[in-house]
Every structure is written in C-alpha cells, then in structure tokens.
Amino acid sequence: MKARGTLIRSTALTETSLIVHWCTDEFGIIKTVARGARRPKSPFAGKLDLFFYCEIEVHPAKRGDLHTLKDLNLENARLGLRRSYAQTLAASYFAKLIDQIAEPDSPMPELADLLERGLNYLEENDIDLRAMTHFEKQLAENLGVLQPGVAPFISIRDLFGRLPKQREELLERVGG
C-alpha cells in the first residue's frame, strides 16, 4: 500500500532498525518498521527525520499494527522548521497533539490536512500565540468539541485528559 504522510515520531527498535510513526491522509497514524535504517549505507539514510513529508510504500502487517516500510520518496524536508528552537518546539507540539488524539490505523484526512497546513505555515512563518491558538481551534472544530466561550485547548484537554507537555514551554516562548 502507498500513502503520503509526515514522519511524526521515530524510536530505535534494534541496533539497525527504527520504528517510524506517520500521519497520513489515507491510513491515519501508522507505525512502520524501517529495517536497517540505522546502517550507514541504508537506502533510508538521510530520509527519516522528524516532520519530513514523504510518499511511502508499506507492506501491511499480518498481525498487529507494526507494518514494514518498504520504500519512500522524500517530498519535503521542511528544513525551515529547524531554523529556531521555537519553530521546532511548535512543530513538535502540533505533531504530538495529533498523535495523542488520533486512533491508529484509522483514516483521518481532516486531521492530517490540519497538521500539513500547520507545519507548512511554521516552515515559512515564526510561531506566535495567534498561530498556536488557531491550530488548537481548528483541531477542536474538526473534533466537534469547540464550545462557545471556552478556550479550544480546554475542550481538547477535557476530552483527552491531557495536552502534550510541549504546550507549556511553547506558551512561555510565544508570550501567552
């Protein structure tokens, strides 16, 4: 199966392999194993980094939710997200928020689109309180939990029990 998505998390699986989480339109949040990705001469070398937008080819798991990453084509490295710590922190907050609320292996095109738009905005523009609260408002609207007179982040927190820890530090940095 093929999809386009953003790499939102990666962790070491073995000395040579990674578990990579993707946010995709087609399949929602999916977990893949990139075998041999940590080897210097891997075909994945330099292509698996946070916030990279790629076309991926995945071999579905027969059991469980850990699929095999077969191939990928890097379409957008989003290098602008690395120009400052605040930009990277904001991108991390957006990705963690989507990851926290999404159900694995469930299509969610509106949430994947929101993440794409948010990351693309951050690549070109500095993070500020307006951008942060706009993302939260759009997310609350997409989830159907936006309430008049209630801050969107409160509605999201009440529904899911907590918000990613990056929010507090990001709020300090943007003057909220």
N, C-alpha and C positions, 0 to 999 in steps of 0.2 A: 504494500500500500504506500502511496505517496501523499505527502502533505507539505504545507508551508507553515513555518512557525518560528517562534522566538525561543531561544535557549534561556530558561529561567533559573535553572539550578543544575549543578553537577557535583558529584561526590565520587571519591575513589571507591572502586569495588574490589580490585586486586592490585597487584603491583603494576599491571599493564592496562587495566580496563577501567572505564568510568561508567557510572550511572548518570544519564543525562535526562533532565525533565524539559519538555517542550510545551509551549502553549500554542495550540493550532486551532484554526477555524474548523477543520474537518473532524477532528477527534477529541477536541478539548485538551486537557492536560494529559500527556502521555509520558511514560517512563521508558527509556530505552537503555540498553547496554551497548556501549561502544567498545567492542573488544579490541584490545591492542592500541587503544587511543593514546596511551601514555608512553608508547615506544617512540623513540626519536624519528624513525622512518615510517611511521604510521601514515596511511592515507588521510587520516583525520587531523594530523598535526597542523596546528595553527587555525583550525576551522571550528573548534569547540570552545567558545568563550561566552561569558555572560552577555546576554542581550543581542547576540548575533541572530540575524534573521536568515533562515536557510530553507531551501527545498530539501526535504528529507525522504529517504526511501527506507521503509521499516518492514521487517518480517514479523508478522504478528506472533505473539506467544501462544503456544498450545494450551498452557495452563498459566494462570496468574496474570499479572499486569505488567510484567517486565518484558518488553518487546526487544528485538535486536535491530540496532541501527546498521543498515547495510551500506548506505551511501548518503552523501549530502553535497549540496551545492550552495556555497556561501553567497547570499544575495546582497546583504547589507551588514557590515561590521559595526555600524553605529559608533564610530570612533569618537564622535562628538560628546558622547555620554561620559567619556573619560577625561574631559578637559578640566574638571574640578571634582573635588570630593563631594560637594553638594549635589552635582548632577548625577554622579554615580549613586549616591545615597537615595535620591529621589527615584531613580530608575529601579533601584533595589526595592524600595517601598512599594512602588506600583506593581512590580512583578510578584512580590511576596503576598500582597493583598489579593491579587487574582488567584495565586496558587492556594491561598488559605481558604478561599470561598468556593472554588470550583471543585466539582466532583471529577475524579479521574476517569478517563476514557468516555466522557460524555460531551458530545458536540456543544459548543457554546460560542457561536460565531460573533455574537454581540460583545462578549467579554474579551475575546481575542482581538477584535477590532478596536475596542477601547484601549487595550494595552498597546497595540501597534500605534495608535494615534498619540497616546501619551508619551511613548518612547521617542517617536519621531519628533514630537514637539520639543522634548528635552534635548534632543540632539542639536537643535537649531537655536533654542532659547534658554536663558537662565531660569532655574527654578525660582518660583516666588510663591507666596501664600495663595494668591489667586489661582495659579495653575494646580497647586496641590488640592485645594478645596473643590476646584472644578472637576478634577479626576474623581474625587470621592462622591461628588454629587451625581456625576454621570453613572458611576457604579451603583449607587443607591437607586437611581431611576431604573437601570437595567434589571436590578434585582426585585424591583417593585416594593421597596421598603422606604422610599423617600416620604417623609412626613412633613407637612407644613409646620413651620416654627421650630423644627428640630434639626440640629446640625446633622448633615448626612453621615459623618463619621460615627455619631452616636447611634444612629439607626443600624449601621453596619455592625458596630461593636455589639449592640444588644442582640442582634440576630445570630452572630457567630461567636460570641463570648469574649472576644479579644481582638485587638488590632496588632499588626506586626510592630515589633519593638523599634523599628527604624522611624516610626512616625514621630515619636517624642524628640529624637535628635534632629530630625528634619524640621520639625516645628520651631525648634530653637534657632536653627540656621536661617530660616526664612522670616524670622521675626514675628511669629504667631503667638 
